Amino acid sequence: MSVNKHEVIKLWVEEFLDGAKMSFDNINAVQGARSLVPDYGDFIVKKDICGNKTKWYTFGFIAIESLDTYDTDVNNSTIRQAIDEFNDWLVTQEETKNYPNFGDNVTKYKILPLQNTANLAQVFTDEGVAKYILMARIEYIEKE
């Protein structure tokens, strides 16, 4: 039976949120909301002659936070830094080899933050919040 990698990733990222729940593949424009959106889960990059597959699970970490339209140099940069801490967490997970468990036949994990800082993806002016996104990838080998 195959592992639901989407569920595994969601639970693993919730460790960063200290156990707080987050959405998967959707998000509401509510301050403090978090979501995980796969860009392409389980993508086969290459296959060797033994049948082992190098795969990528690429995803976006979405955060909704307040947007200060009056004092843009202080409050917005503080919020962006708080969201960027997800990248620091990813680096720590790679250093400590705390990988999501994609199953017994998966080896050689590598976690890669794909951005240095979060992108401002969308602004909800009526709600006074903004959507930020950070992209990341988990590379791994799935043995035949």
Secondary structure, DSSP 8 states (H G I E B T S, - for coil): ----HHHHHHHHHHTTTTT---EES---S-TT-EEEEEEEEEEEEEE-TTS-EEEEEEEEEEEEEE--SS-TTTHHHHHHHHHHHHHHHHHHHHHHT------TTEEEEEEEE--SS-EEEEEETTTTEEEEEEEEEEEEEE--
